[in-house]
Amino acid sequence: MAKYQLAQVNIGILRAPLDSPQIADFVANLEPVNALAEKAPGFVWRLIGDGDDATSVHGFEDEGPGLIINMSVWTSIEALSDFAFNGEHLAIMRRRREFFEKMDRAYAALWWVPAGTRPTVHDAESKVAHVRTDGPTPAAFTLAKPFPGPGGAPVRRVTETCPAG
């Protein structure tokens, strides 16, 4: 078993409330995409709030209202990127601008955690803040500029970027 796993967080500010027709397709796809993630090779854990998703989880209070958090743990950067840039997840991600405001600063971070660790929202807030202030480093990084886990083998740089970017 690997000693470290990859935690990831990304945040978004919804263009409308969760019950709005404007983002109904996004809400309708939450459950199916989350189910695909859970079945994906390399998936370990995902943040879940009151329902079967994380839309009720609060954090990143400085970002303002309408913010939602996606946080998960994967066995590797490759496993995460294979899921993120393929299939139904990619299809809904391509529509990101329909559902989310454009963010002018970093909205995602990745970091290595000891196997079995479940990161907190506070952890995620500090990692996104780190990427915003210091850029990608071994402490917190991005898919575009990854760092290997402690004592780990080199990782491949993911050349795909958010299609809604």
C-alpha positions as CSV (number, residue, x, y, z in Angstrom):
1,M,0.0,0.0,0.0
2,A,1.2,3.5,-0.8
3,K,2.3,5.6,2.1
4,Y,0.8,8.8,0.6
5,Q,-2.3,9.7,-1.4
6,L,-3.3,12.8,-3.3
7,A,-5.9,15.2,-1.9
8,Q,-7.5,17.7,-4.2
9,V,-9.9,20.6,-3.7
10,N,-11.6,22.9,-6.2
11,I,-14.1,25.5,-5.5
12,G,-16.7,27.4,-7.5
13,I,-19.2,30.2,-7.0
14,L,-22.5,29.3,-8.5
15,R,-24.2,31.7,-10.9
16,A,-27.6,31.0,-9.2
17,P,-29.0,29.2,-6.2
18,L,-29.0,25.4,-6.3
19,D,-32.8,25.3,-6.9
20,S,-32.5,27.7,-9.9
21,P,-33.5,26.5,-13.4
22,Q,-30.2,28.1,-14.6
23,I,-28.1,25.4,-13.0
24,A,-30.6,22.6,-13.0
25,D,-28.4,20.5,-15.4
26,F,-25.4,20.9,-13.0
27,V,-27.5,19.7,-10.0
28,A,-29.0,16.9,-12.0
29,N,-25.5,15.6,-12.8
30,L,-24.1,15.8,-9.3
31,E,-25.2,12.3,-8.3
32,P,-24.3,10.5,-11.5
33,V,-20.8,12.2,-11.7
34,N,-20.1,11.5,-8.0
35,A,-21.1,7.8,-8.6
36,L,-18.7,7.6,-11.5
37,A,-15.9,9.1,-9.4
38,E,-16.5,6.5,-6.7
39,K,-16.1,3.8,-9.2
40,A,-13.1,5.3,-11.0
41,P,-9.7,3.6,-10.7
42,G,-7.7,5.3,-8.0
43,F,-10.6,6.9,-6.2
44,V,-10.3,6.8,-2.4
45,W,-12.7,9.3,-0.7
46,R,-14.8,12.4,-1.4
47,L,-16.2,15.1,0.9
48,I,-19.9,14.6,1.6
49,G,-22.2,17.0,3.4
50,D,-25.8,16.5,4.6
51,G,-26.9,14.7,1.4
52,D,-24.9,12.6,-1.0
53,D,-22.8,15.5,-2.2
54,A,-20.9,18.4,-0.7
55,T,-23.2,21.3,-1.6
56,S,-24.2,21.8,2.1
57,V,-20.6,22.0,3.3
58,H,-19.5,25.5,4.2
59,G,-16.0,27.0,4.0
60,F,-14.0,29.6,2.1
61,E,-16.2,32.3,3.7
62,D,-14.1,35.1,2.2
63,E,-15.2,34.1,-1.3
64,G,-18.9,35.1,-0.7
65,P,-22.2,33.4,-1.2
66,G,-22.9,30.6,-3.6
67,L,-19.6,28.8,-3.1
68,I,-19.4,25.1,-3.3
69,I,-16.5,22.8,-2.5
70,N,-15.4,19.6,-4.3
71,M,-12.7,17.7,-2.3
72,S,-11.5,14.2,-2.8
73,V,-8.6,11.8,-2.3
74,W,-7.0,9.7,-5.0
75,T,-4.2,7.2,-5.2
76,S,-2.2,9.3,-7.7
77,I,-2.2,12.4,-9.9
78,E,-2.7,10.1,-12.9
79,A,-5.8,8.6,-11.4
80,L,-7.3,12.0,-10.7
81,S,-6.5,13.4,-14.1
82,D,-7.8,10.3,-15.9
83,F,-11.1,10.8,-14.2
84,A,-11.2,14.6,-14.5
85,F,-10.5,14.8,-18.2
86,N,-12.6,12.0,-19.5
87,G,-16.3,10.9,-19.9
88,E,-19.2,12.5,-18.1
89,H,-17.0,14.5,-15.8
90,L,-15.3,16.2,-18.7
91,A,-18.7,16.8,-20.4
92,I,-20.1,18.7,-17.4
93,M,-16.7,20.5,-16.8
94,R,-16.8,21.9,-20.3
95,R,-20.1,23.6,-19.3
96,R,-18.5,25.2,-16.1
97,R,-19.1,28.8,-17.3
98,E,-22.9,28.1,-17.5
99,F,-23.0,27.2,-13.8
100,F,-20.1,29.0,-12.2
101,E,-18.7,32.5,-12.1
102,K,-15.2,33.0,-13.6
103,M,-12.6,33.1,-10.8
104,D,-9.6,35.4,-11.4
105,R,-7.4,33.6,-8.9
106,A,-6.5,30.0,-8.0
107,Y,-9.6,27.9,-7.2
108,A,-7.9,24.5,-6.9
109,A,-5.0,22.8,-5.0
110,L,-3.5,19.4,-4.7
111,W,-1.4,18.1,-1.9
112,W,-0.1,14.8,-0.6
113,V,-1.5,13.3,2.6
114,P,-0.6,10.1,4.5
115,A,-2.6,7.2,3.3
116,G,-5.9,7.1,5.2
117,T,-6.0,10.8,6.0
118,R,-9.2,12.6,5.2
119,P,-8.5,16.3,4.7
120,T,-10.7,19.0,6.3
121,V,-12.2,22.1,4.7
122,H,-9.7,24.1,6.8
123,D,-6.9,22.1,5.2
124,A,-8.3,22.9,1.8
125,E,-8.6,26.6,2.6
126,S,-5.0,26.7,3.6
127,K,-3.8,24.8,0.5
128,V,-5.7,27.1,-1.9
129,A,-4.4,30.1,-0.1
130,H,-0.8,28.7,-0.4
131,V,-1.2,28.3,-4.2
132,R,-2.6,31.8,-4.4
133,T,0.3,33.4,-2.5
134,D,3.2,31.2,-3.2
135,G,2.3,29.4,-6.5
136,P,2.7,25.7,-6.8
137,T,5.2,24.1,-4.4
138,P,5.6,20.7,-2.9
139,A,3.2,21.9,-0.1
140,A,0.3,22.6,-2.5
141,F,0.3,22.5,-6.2
142,T,-1.8,22.1,-9.4
143,L,-2.3,19.5,-12.1
144,A,-0.3,21.8,-14.4
145,K,2.6,21.9,-12.1
146,P,2.6,18.7,-9.9
147,F,5.1,17.6,-7.4
148,P,5.8,14.0,-6.4
149,G,4.7,12.6,-3.0
150,P,7.3,12.4,-0.2
151,G,9.9,9.9,-1.3
152,G,7.8,9.2,-4.4
153,A,8.7,8.7,-8.0
154,P,8.5,11.7,-10.4
155,V,5.0,12.5,-11.7
156,R,3.9,13.3,-15.2
157,R,2.8,16.8,-15.8
158,V,-0.9,17.0,-16.9
159,T,-1.1,18.9,-20.1
160,E,-4.9,19.1,-20.1
161,T,-6.4,22.2,-18.6
162,C,-9.9,23.1,-17.5
163,P,-11.8,23.3,-20.8
164,A,-13.9,26.0,-19.3
165,G,-10.9,27.9,-18.1
